[in-house]
Amino acid sequence: MLRNLQLVYDKAEEMAAKWLKKQRRRERVYLRNKAFIDCGRAEAGTLVEGTVLATTPAGIIVSLGAGAAAGLITNKHISAHQVESAVGLLTPGTQVRAIVLPRTKGNDCSIFLSTKALEPSPGDMLREPQLVYDMAEEMAAVYRALRNEEMEKRRLNHTFIRKSGVQGRKLHKGVVVEVKPHVVMVELAESGATALLRKEMISAECVEAAGDVLKVGDKVRACLMYIYGRRIFITTRPLETMPGDMLRDPGRVYEQAGAVFEAWLENAGTRAPAWGM
């Protein structure tokens, strides 16, 4: 503006008209999307059909409900395989099927969609989109089941965390449900919550990989270490009589866990876990 004020003034009415047109278009989209959402047609997990309006570097814009609303499939939700830009990926006018993603607070009535969630195999949306659409109902059912399972896990974890603030440190029983190199997922028997056992918290001696010590289906005993946000961390280190017992004979560690844990509590004092670290 400082370089040529007169040019700015000469173009002022034209630019103001363009800005106003853009704002009105945004308002129309907002109102249509709000009505679409309010009538329950954009619930998370809902399978929707639409028409491609445009492809952009950031994603695919889709017309929903014969123009009743507009949804966006961002690049990261097009396929499990990386999409750098959606430009030219689909032709405007192409019919698509996608699943509605959960809305976040303050997203201003935007409707976000995913075809990635409908892929039978990673990359199918890039190789053979029609296969994705043909299997959409089946994959949408899988998505909803997994989402319900995840929501139940969060509920159980929330209940566990709320109660743990009163109960403090406690010895827990659980079953290993997933093993990764650096962490083990344990389903706690009493609450059903899922806790994380990091490899460095398994034993006082070095653990190269969590899978070297624990396998899926193994029954474990561990004590609550701390809670970070919604994640629950447990440890078996304090249950070792001697450093490395968990590597040599975890069964024996669990057998003696009660007495060893009580002794550890006495030595550790009555400090509460570090909630919300």
C-alpha positions as CSV (number, residue, x, y, z in Angstrom):
1,M,0.0,0.0,0.0
2,L,2.8,2.4,0.8
3,R,4.3,2.0,-2.7
4,N,1.3,3.3,-4.7
5,L,-1.6,4.7,-2.7
6,Q,-3.5,6.0,-5.7
7,L,-3.6,2.5,-7.2
8,V,-5.0,1.2,-4.0
9,Y,-7.7,3.9,-3.9
10,D,-8.5,3.4,-7.6
11,K,-9.0,-0.4,-6.9
12,A,-10.8,0.1,-3.6
13,E,-14.4,-0.4,-4.7
14,E,-13.5,-3.4,-6.9
15,M,-11.5,-5.1,-4.1
16,A,-14.2,-4.3,-1.5
17,A,-16.8,-5.9,-3.8
18,K,-14.6,-9.0,-4.1
19,W,-14.1,-9.2,-0.4
20,L,-17.8,-8.8,0.3
21,K,-18.7,-11.5,-2.3
22,K,-16.2,-13.9,-0.6
23,Q,-17.6,-13.1,2.8
24,R,-21.2,-13.8,1.7
25,R,-20.1,-17.0,0.1
26,R,-18.5,-18.1,3.4
27,E,-21.7,-17.1,5.3
28,R,-23.8,-19.2,2.9
29,V,-21.6,-22.2,3.4
30,Y,-21.6,-21.7,7.1
31,L,-25.4,-21.6,7.2
32,R,-25.9,-24.6,4.9
33,N,-23.4,-26.6,6.9
34,K,-25.0,-25.6,10.2
35,A,-28.4,-26.7,9.0
36,F,-26.9,-30.0,7.7
37,I,-25.3,-30.6,11.1
38,D,-28.3,-29.6,13.1
39,C,-30.6,-32.1,11.3
40,G,-28.2,-34.9,12.3
41,R,-26.8,-35.6,8.8
42,A,-23.2,-35.1,9.8
43,E,-22.8,-37.2,12.9
44,A,-19.3,-38.8,13.3
45,G,-19.2,-42.1,11.6
46,T,-22.0,-41.4,9.1
47,L,-21.3,-42.6,5.6
48,V,-22.1,-39.8,3.1
49,E,-22.2,-39.5,-0.7
50,G,-21.2,-36.3,-2.5
51,T,-19.9,-34.7,-5.6
52,V,-16.4,-33.3,-6.0
53,L,-16.6,-29.5,-6.3
54,A,-12.8,-28.8,-6.5
55,T,-9.4,-30.2,-5.7
56,T,-6.9,-27.9,-4.0
57,P,-3.4,-28.3,-2.7
58,A,-4.9,-28.9,0.8
59,G,-7.6,-31.3,0.0
60,I,-10.8,-32.2,-1.8
61,I,-14.0,-30.0,-1.5
62,V,-17.2,-32.1,-1.7
63,S,-20.8,-31.0,-2.2
64,L,-23.1,-32.9,0.2
65,G,-26.8,-33.4,0.0
66,A,-27.3,-32.1,-3.5
67,G,-25.6,-28.8,-2.5
68,A,-27.1,-28.7,1.0
69,A,-23.6,-28.5,2.5
70,A,-19.9,-28.7,1.7
71,G,-17.3,-31.0,3.2
72,L,-13.5,-31.2,3.1
73,I,-11.3,-34.2,2.8
74,T,-7.9,-33.0,3.8
75,N,-4.8,-34.5,2.3
76,K,-4.0,-36.6,5.4
77,H,-7.5,-38.1,5.3
78,I,-7.6,-39.0,1.6
79,S,-5.5,-42.2,1.9
80,A,-3.2,-44.0,4.3
81,H,-0.5,-43.3,1.7
82,Q,0.9,-39.8,1.7
83,V,-0.8,-37.2,-0.5
84,E,1.3,-34.1,-1.1
85,S,-1.4,-32.2,-3.0
86,A,-5.0,-33.2,-4.0
87,V,-4.9,-31.1,-7.2
88,G,-6.0,-33.2,-10.1
89,L,-6.5,-36.3,-7.9
90,L,-10.3,-36.4,-8.7
91,T,-12.2,-34.7,-11.4
92,P,-14.9,-32.1,-10.4
93,G,-18.3,-33.8,-10.8
94,T,-17.0,-37.2,-9.7
95,Q,-19.2,-39.0,-7.2
96,V,-17.5,-39.9,-3.9
97,R,-18.3,-41.7,-0.7
98,A,-16.7,-40.7,2.6
99,I,-17.2,-41.0,6.3
100,V,-17.8,-38.0,8.5
101,L,-15.0,-37.4,11.1
102,P,-15.7,-36.3,14.7
103,R,-16.1,-32.6,15.0
104,T,-13.8,-30.6,17.2
105,K,-14.8,-27.6,19.4
106,G,-14.6,-24.3,17.6
107,N,-14.4,-25.7,14.0
108,D,-17.0,-23.2,12.9
109,C,-19.5,-25.7,11.4
110,S,-16.9,-27.2,9.1
111,I,-17.5,-30.7,8.0
112,F,-14.5,-32.9,7.7
113,L,-14.6,-36.2,5.8
114,S,-12.3,-39.2,5.3
115,T,-11.9,-41.7,2.5
116,K,-8.8,-43.0,4.2
117,A,-11.0,-44.6,6.9
118,L,-12.8,-46.6,4.1
119,E,-9.7,-48.1,2.5
120,P,-9.7,-51.9,2.7
121,S,-5.9,-51.7,2.2
122,P,-3.6,-48.7,2.6
123,G,-3.4,-46.7,-0.7
124,D,-6.6,-48.1,-2.3
125,M,-8.0,-44.6,-2.7
126,L,-5.1,-43.7,-4.9
127,R,-5.0,-47.0,-6.9
128,E,-8.7,-48.0,-7.2
129,P,-11.2,-45.5,-5.6
130,Q,-14.2,-47.5,-6.9
131,L,-13.1,-50.4,-4.8
132,V,-13.2,-48.1,-1.8
133,Y,-16.7,-46.9,-2.6
134,D,-18.0,-50.4,-3.3
135,M,-16.8,-51.6,0.2
136,A,-17.8,-48.4,1.9
137,E,-20.7,-49.8,4.0
138,E,-18.5,-52.6,5.4
139,M,-15.5,-50.4,6.1
140,A,-17.8,-47.7,7.7
141,A,-19.1,-50.3,10.1
142,V,-15.6,-51.3,11.0
143,Y,-14.7,-47.6,11.6
144,R,-17.7,-47.1,13.9
145,A,-16.9,-50.3,15.8
146,L,-13.3,-49.2,16.4
147,R,-14.4,-45.7,17.3
148,N,-16.9,-47.0,19.9
149,E,-14.2,-49.3,21.3
150,E,-11.8,-46.3,21.5
151,M,-14.5,-44.2,23.2
152,E,-15.1,-47.0,25.8
153,K,-11.4,-47.2,26.5
154,R,-11.3,-43.5,27.1
155,R,-14.3,-43.7,29.4
156,L,-12.6,-46.5,31.4
157,N,-9.4,-44.6,31.6
158,H,-11.2,-41.5,32.7
159,T,-13.0,-43.4,35.5
160,F,-9.7,-45.0,36.5
161,I,-7.9,-41.6,36.6
162,R,-10.7,-40.0,38.6
163,K,-10.6,-42.8,41.2
164,S,-6.9,-43.0,41.3
165,G,-6.7,-39.4,42.7
166,V,-8.3,-40.8,45.8
167,Q,-6.8,-44.3,46.0
168,G,-3.1,-43.3,45.4
169,R,-0.5,-45.9,44.6
170,K,-1.9,-49.4,44.3
171,L,-0.8,-52.8,42.9
172,H,-2.7,-53.8,39.8
173,K,-3.3,-57.0,37.8
174,G,-3.5,-56.9,34.0
175,V,-3.1,-58.6,30.7
176,V,-0.7,-57.6,27.9
177,V,-2.8,-56.6,24.9
178,E,-0.2,-55.0,22.6
179,V,3.6,-55.0,22.5
180,K,5.7,-52.3,20.8
181,P,9.5,-52.0,20.9
182,H,9.4,-49.2,23.5
183,V,6.2,-49.8,25.4
184,V,3.7,-52.5,26.4
185,M,-0.1,-51.9,26.5
186,V,-1.7,-53.6,29.6
187,E,-5.5,-53.9,30.1
188,L,-6.0,-53.6,33.9
189,A,-8.3,-56.3,35.2
190,E,-10.2,-54.4,37.9
191,S,-11.1,-51.3,35.8
192,G,-10.6,-52.4,32.1
193,A,-8.5,-49.3,31.6
194,T,-5.4,-49.4,29.3
195,A,-2.1,-48.6,30.9
196,L,1.3,-48.1,29.4
197,L,4.4,-50.0,30.7
198,R,7.5,-48.4,29.1
199,K,10.5,-50.6,28.6
200,E,12.7,-48.7,31.0
201,M,10.1,-49.2,33.7
202,I,10.0,-53.0,33.3
203,S,13.3,-53.7,35.1
204,A,16.1,-52.0,36.9
205,E,18.4,-53.6,34.4
206,C,18.5,-52.5,30.7
207,V,15.7,-53.8,28.5
208,E,16.6,-53.6,24.8
209,A,13.0,-54.2,23.6
210,A,9.8,-54.6,25.5
211,G,9.0,-57.7,23.5
212,D,12.1,-59.5,24.8
213,V,10.4,-59.7,28.2
214,L,6.6,-59.6,27.6
215,K,4.3,-61.0,25.0
216,V,0.6,-60.5,24.2
217,G,-1.6,-62.5,26.6
218,D,0.9,-62.4,29.4
219,K,-0.6,-61.8,32.8
220,V,1.3,-59.1,34.8
221,R,1.3,-57.4,38.1
222,A,2.4,-53.8,38.3
223,C,2.0,-50.7,40.3
224,L,0.7,-47.3,39.3
225,M,3.6,-45.0,38.4
226,Y,1.9,-41.7,37.3
227,I,-0.8,-40.3,35.1
228,Y,-0.1,-37.8,32.3
229,G,-3.2,-36.3,30.8
230,R,-5.4,-39.2,29.9
231,R,-2.5,-41.8,29.8
232,I,-1.8,-44.2,32.7
233,F,1.7,-45.3,33.3
234,I,2.6,-48.4,35.4
235,T,5.9,-50.0,36.4
236,T,7.2,-53.4,37.5
237,R,10.6,-52.1,38.6
238,P,9.7,-51.7,42.3
239,L,8.5,-55.3,42.4
240,E,12.0,-56.7,41.7
241,T,13.8,-58.1,44.8
242,M,17.0,-57.9,42.8
243,P,17.7,-55.8,39.7
244,G,16.9,-57.8,36.6
245,D,14.4,-60.2,38.3
246,M,11.9,-59.3,35.6
247,L,14.3,-60.5,32.9
248,R,15.2,-63.7,34.6
249,D,11.9,-64.9,36.2
250,P,8.9,-62.5,35.9
251,G,6.6,-65.2,37.3
252,R,8.4,-65.2,40.6
253,V,8.3,-61.4,40.7
254,Y,4.5,-61.5,40.4
255,E,4.3,-64.2,43.1
256,Q,6.2,-62.0,45.6
257,A,4.6,-58.8,44.3
258,G,2.3,-58.2,47.3
259,A,5.0,-58.3,50.0
260,V,7.6,-56.5,47.9
261,F,5.2,-53.8,47.0
262,E,4.3,-53.1,50.6
263,A,8.0,-52.9,51.5
264,W,8.5,-50.5,48.6
265,L,5.7,-48.3,49.8
266,E,7.2,-48.1,53.2
267,N,10.5,-47.1,51.8
268,A,9.0,-44.7,49.4
269,G,6.9,-43.0,52.0
270,T,3.4,-41.7,51.5
271,R,4.1,-39.5,48.5
272,A,1.2,-39.4,46.0
273,P,1.8,-40.1,42.3
274,A,2.5,-37.2,40.1
275,W,-0.9,-36.7,38.7
276,G,-1.1,-34.7,35.5
277,M,2.7,-34.4,35.1
